Amino acid sequence: MLKIGVLASGRGSNFQAIIDEIEAGKIPAKIEILIVDNPNAYAIERAKKHGISYLYINPREFPSKEAFYEKIRDELIARGVELVILAGFMRIVKKPLVDAFQNRIMNIHPALLPSFPGLHGQKQAVDYGVRISGCTVHFVDEGVDTGPIIIQAAVPVHPEDTEETLSERILRLEHKIFPEAIRLFAEGRLKVEGRKVKILNYNLPEISFSNPEIRQ
Ligand code: GRF
């Protein structure tokens, strides 16, 4: 059973989607710990409700960002965590954590990378006027949303869309592809070769599910 650690800063709807899939028996994994950098994160309520341990680590209590990430790393390692999930964790992960979990940290970004990295990916897409956007699950390296891509899913962008309407449409797919990527990892089916992630025994029906808006 894969041991997972989740880092979150806020609402935690992706965290919830992952909990639900694990509880439904669809991902052979256990969430060992939720770590938050914000004591008011709603993700904490979700952890409590599902009997998941959580830890608030205050970044201001550390002399440097590196020291903050060393603490997170140590807490994860102490619990035997094998995969780290960034579920709305609003910080750029630094070297001490990235080095300890090479190709074992996953993030979800609300745009089709490499377009619109960084904050407000949905607003960037609306402002730019693209016709298609979506979301990306990727492994985390030291850059901002630059690591190897695992799964992407696309949605249309309508001329009348606002940041809010597009965010809602994208979020529905985030809740599908993030648990899906974790399931593939837990099943040992992800192989990273440089920038590319190979998915072992991934057949077409599974791929097409991640594009439901376009199939309709
Ligand atoms: C999501 O839009 C995700 O793509 C981004 O932060 C947001 C987190 O939402 N990284 P939630 O906390 O999972 O509800």
Boltz pocket constraint, residues with backbone or C-beta under 6 A from the ligand:
constraints:
  - pocket:
      binder: B
      contacts: [[A, 10], [A, 11], [A, 12], [A, 13], [A, 14], [A, 15], [A, 86], [A, 87], [A, 88], [A, 89], [A, 108], [A, 109], [A, 110], [A, 171], [A, 174]]
      max_distance: 6.0
